[in-house]
Amino acid sequence: MRRHPESAGSMAGASRRGFLREAGGGFGLLALSWMLRQERAMASSGPSADPLAPRPPHFGPKVDSVIYLFMHGGPSHLETFDPKPGLRRLHGEPLPESFGPVATRRKVAHNPLLGSKRAFRPHGESGIEVSDFFPHLAGCVDDLAVVRSCWADSVNHPQAVYQMNTGSILMGRPSLGSWVGYGLGSESRDLPGFVVLPDPAGGIKGGPPAYGNGFLPASYQGTVMRPGDDPLLNLRPPDGTMSRAGQRRMLDLVGVFNDRHLESRAEDGELEARIQSYELAFRMQSAAPEAVDLSREPAETQELYGLDDPTTRDFGARCLLARRLVERGVRFVQLYSGGIVGWDAHEDVESNHADLCSKTDRPIAALLIDLKRRGMLDRTLVIWGGEFGRMPMSESGSGRDHNPHGFTTWLAGGGIKGGTVHGATDPVGLRAEVDRVHVHDLHATILHLLGLDHTRLTFFHNGREHRLTDVAGEVITPILA
């Protein structure tokens, strides 16, 4: 390439940046710009830097990542982890007047009580009782802290799903995974910080706002990922349109223009987040297909998760994928069980839960076993639960209505005192009665285990500081190791 004579003389006293701008038609500057952006993203934790760059917690964390197994629809605590022999004795009788008025969705308060048909037996050294719906998970009971006294504020699915995921019954608030990403960033440079693995049978009631970023920057929303060769929609360019090298050159050139545009807008976090998203998407084109390629796992591991069984294959694949994601630095993975109907057992709780427990029991136990044997359970928090439980009164003869007044959630992993039962519902399982745990308390505990003080993790929006736990929430200290 020919240069003007006077430009050759000017090169002698030029800076390195000037030399790279002039030399080779500016391609040296393209490479420099890309390298500087990477260094800035890795080194800075300010709001205008890479929004997913790792940030220090408030105090020493017990875990680095979370796998949230969300049982969409509301699993019955009375058929799973909360044995109620008193309810069985009262089967067919009306709810005693001593329990007072009950807020229900379908006016089932006066229906006869429905005793569980499931057998509960003590398991492990702790002797925690688990229903025979979960024969595999029962073998892991000494790793679980079973919280039998959870309660929430809404009897309807969308609002209850929002509250369990965002802390509020209102749409549009940031989800738990988004708050975690906002507080800690991501340990992975090549994958999203917050990944959602939906049930292929259908979406959740309330829709994507349940894992949305709300008023937090868009970088913190959940990224939906699917198994297979194409885990993210529209991630790869169409075949034959552009080589990877060509795409890299295009992004480098765009990066130069973006950096110039950003120089006068250094405090524009949204703009910087958009710029960083281009780089993340490019890196994910290689990292995401590798992460979801379960064929790389040994046959023994695939069998452990139930990939050899049509009943457990789907949920087992997603549990295995969740382990692979946290292994690669993804901070928060939310895995949904149950499609549009899910665990919503209005008609027949026995048949509904028999189907879903058979699909999830073996894979969940495999996840805990696999994390433990790899030394990952000590740094990973696993959560199981839904948006609420089910009523002790019958509906349609053999079903159960929604119950936000008392239900069960369990936790396992780093910082959790395994083999523990916390709290209790009343004798028929209607309301949380002993050591009650609100959704805000559960969220405060999850953040605490990640090294985040829920009262300090705030975001200024619409004239005030907001937080996941609103103005409430207490850490559930009895379940902490």
CORRAJO-V732968 format. One record per residue. N is the residue number from 1. OMEGA is omega in radians with two decimals (NA if undefined). Layout:
# CORRAJO-V732968
n,omega
N,OMEGA
N,OMEGA
This chain:
# CORRAJO-V732968
n,omega
1,-3.11
2,3.07
3,3.10
4,-3.08
5,-3.06
6,3.13
7,3.12
8,3.14
9,-3.11
10,-3.11
11,-3.03
12,-3.09
13,-3.07
14,3.04
15,3.11
16,3.12
17,3.11
18,3.12
19,-3.11
20,3.09
21,-3.08
22,-3.00
23,3.04
24,3.10
25,3.07
26,-3.10
27,3.04
28,3.13
29,3.09
30,3.14
31,3.12
32,-3.12
33,3.14
34,-3.13
35,-3.13
36,3.11
37,3.11
38,3.14
39,-3.13
40,-3.14
41,-3.11
42,-2.98
43,-2.99
44,3.06
45,-3.14
46,-3.07
47,-3.10
48,3.08
49,3.10
50,-3.08
51,-3.13
52,3.07
53,-3.14
54,3.10
55,-3.10
56,3.06
57,3.10
58,3.13
59,-3.05
60,-3.13
61,3.01
62,-3.12
63,3.11
64,-3.04
65,-3.08
66,2.94
67,-3.08
68,3.12
69,-3.03
70,-3.13
71,-2.98
72,3.11
73,3.10
74,3.11
75,-3.14
76,3.04
77,-3.07
78,3.10
79,-3.01
80,-2.98
81,-3.09
82,-3.09
83,-3.13
84,3.11
85,3.10
86,3.10
87,3.12
88,3.13
89,-3.12
90,-3.11
91,3.12
92,3.12
93,3.04
94,3.08
95,3.13
96,-3.11
97,-3.12
98,3.13
99,3.07
100,-3.14
101,-3.08
102,3.05
103,3.13
104,-3.08
105,-3.05
106,3.06
107,3.14
108,-3.04
109,-3.09
110,3.09
111,3.13
112,3.06
113,-3.09
114,3.10
115,3.13
116,3.07
117,-3.05
118,3.08
119,3.06
120,3.12
121,3.08
122,-3.12
123,3.07
124,3.10
125,-3.13
126,-3.14
127,3.12
128,-3.13
129,3.12
130,-3.12
131,-3.14
132,2.94
133,-3.04
134,-3.12
135,3.13
136,-3.13
137,3.11
138,3.11
139,-3.14
140,-2.95
141,3.14
142,3.04
143,-3.01
144,2.86
145,-3.05
146,-3.13
147,-3.03
148,-3.02
149,3.12
150,3.03
151,-3.08
152,-2.95
153,-3.08
154,3.12
155,-3.12
156,-3.06
157,-3.03
158,-3.13
159,3.14
160,3.08
161,3.10
162,-3.08
163,-3.14
164,-3.12
165,-3.03
166,-3.10
167,-3.10
168,3.08
169,-3.12
170,3.07
171,3.00
172,3.09
173,3.13
174,3.14
175,3.12
176,3.12
177,3.10
178,3.09
179,3.13
180,3.09
181,3.11
182,-3.10
183,-2.99
184,-3.02
185,-3.09
186,3.07
187,-3.13
188,3.06
189,-2.99
190,-3.12
191,3.12
192,3.09
193,-3.07
194,-3.08
195,3.11
196,3.12
197,-3.05
198,3.04
199,3.13
200,-3.11
201,3.11
202,-3.09
203,-3.11
204,3.11
205,-3.02
206,3.01
207,-3.06
208,3.09
209,3.11
210,3.08
211,-3.14
212,-3.13
213,3.14
214,3.13
215,3.01
216,3.09
217,-3.02
218,-3.12
219,-3.01
220,3.12
221,3.11
222,3.11
223,-3.13
224,-3.11
225,-3.13
226,3.02
227,3.12
228,-3.05
229,-3.09
230,-2.98
231,-3.11
232,-3.14
233,3.06
234,3.14
235,-3.08
236,3.03
237,3.11
238,-3.14
239,3.05
240,-3.10
241,-3.09
242,3.08
243,3.11
244,3.11
245,3.11
246,3.10
247,3.11
248,3.13
249,3.12
250,3.14
251,3.10
252,3.14
253,3.08
254,3.13
255,3.11
256,-3.14
257,3.13
258,3.12
259,3.10
260,3.14
261,-3.07
262,-3.06
263,3.13
264,-3.12
265,-2.97
266,-3.09
267,-3.11
268,-3.11
269,3.14
270,3.13
271,3.12
272,3.11
273,3.12
274,3.12
275,-3.12
276,-3.12
277,3.09
278,-3.14
279,3.13
280,3.13
281,3.13
282,-3.14
283,-3.12
284,3.13
285,3.08
286,-3.01
287,-3.04
288,3.11
289,3.10
290,-3.09
291,-3.07
292,-3.12
293,-3.08
294,3.12
295,3.10
296,-3.14
297,3.08
298,-3.13
299,-3.14
300,3.13
301,3.11
302,3.12
303,3.12
304,-3.12
305,3.10
306,3.13
307,3.11
308,-3.06
309,-3.14
310,-3.12
311,-3.03
312,-2.99
313,-3.05
314,-3.10
315,3.09
316,3.11
317,-3.13
318,3.05
319,3.10
320,3.09
321,3.10
322,3.10
323,-3.14
324,-3.13
325,3.13
326,3.08
327,-3.13
328,3.00
329,3.08
330,-2.99
331,-3.00
332,3.10
333,3.09
334,-3.03
335,-3.08
336,2.98
337,3.13
338,3.13
339,-3.10
340,3.13
341,3.10
342,-3.07
343,-3.06
344,-2.90
345,3.12
346,-3.01
347,-3.06
348,-3.07
349,-3.11
350,-3.09
351,3.13
352,-3.08
353,3.09
354,3.14
355,-3.04
356,3.08
357,3.11
358,3.13
359,-2.98
360,-3.03
361,-3.11
362,3.12
363,-3.14
364,3.08
365,3.12
366,3.14
367,-3.14
368,3.14
369,-3.09
370,3.09
371,-3.09
372,-3.09
373,3.08
374,-3.12
375,-3.09
376,-3.07
377,3.13
378,-3.11
379,3.13
380,3.05
381,3.09
382,-3.11
383,3.07
384,3.04
385,3.10
386,-3.10
387,3.03
388,3.11
389,-3.12
390,-3.10
391,3.05
392,3.09
393,-3.12
394,2.99
395,-3.09
396,3.09
397,-3.06
398,3.10
399,3.13
400,3.11
401,-3.13
402,3.10
403,3.07
404,-3.01
405,3.12
406,3.12
407,-3.01
408,2.95
409,3.02
410,3.13
411,3.09
412,3.06
413,-3.05
414,3.11
415,-3.12
416,3.09
417,-3.10
418,-3.14
419,-3.05
420,2.95
421,-3.14
422,3.05
423,-3.14
424,2.96
425,3.13
426,-3.02
427,3.11
428,3.09
429,-3.11
430,-3.06
431,2.96
432,-2.99
433,-3.09
434,3.12
435,-3.07
436,-3.10
437,3.08
438,3.09
439,3.12
440,3.11
441,3.11
442,3.13
443,3.11
444,-3.13
445,3.11
446,3.11
447,3.13
448,-3.14
449,3.08
450,3.13
451,-3.10
452,3.04
453,-3.03
454,3.11
455,-3.13
456,3.13
457,-3.02
458,3.08
459,-3.10
460,-3.10
461,3.10
462,2.99
463,3.10
464,3.08
465,3.10
466,3.04
467,-3.11
468,-3.04
469,3.11
470,3.13
471,-3.07
472,3.06
473,3.05
474,3.10
475,-3.13
476,-3.03
477,-3.12
478,-3.13
479,-3.12
480,3.13
481,NA
